């Protein structure tokens, strides 16, 4: 799109770009994760529930940590001041799912 503004491109071209490029690009990340996960799995090793629970706890901890950090940064960017109130609001946003979409 050569970084032209929408008005210069024309509304019809912008709609075509959105309709064609977004669906074509959104499948790539999940497919990449599934293929790389399948390639990393060892078919000879048996997965036990204890191991799965351990990995899920680690992932939840990492997602909660980074999700909270992103929520806090978003709150700070909106107000340009750091207060104790922002820490609580960030926790509420994290728990209610009003964080960044990739988290």
Secondary structure, DSSP 4 states (H G I P E B T S, - for coil): -TT--HHHH-HHHHHHHHHHHHHHHHHHHHHHHHHHHHHH--TTSPPPHHHHHHHHHHHHHHHHHHHHHHHHHHHHHHHS---HHHHHHHHHHHHHT-S-TT-
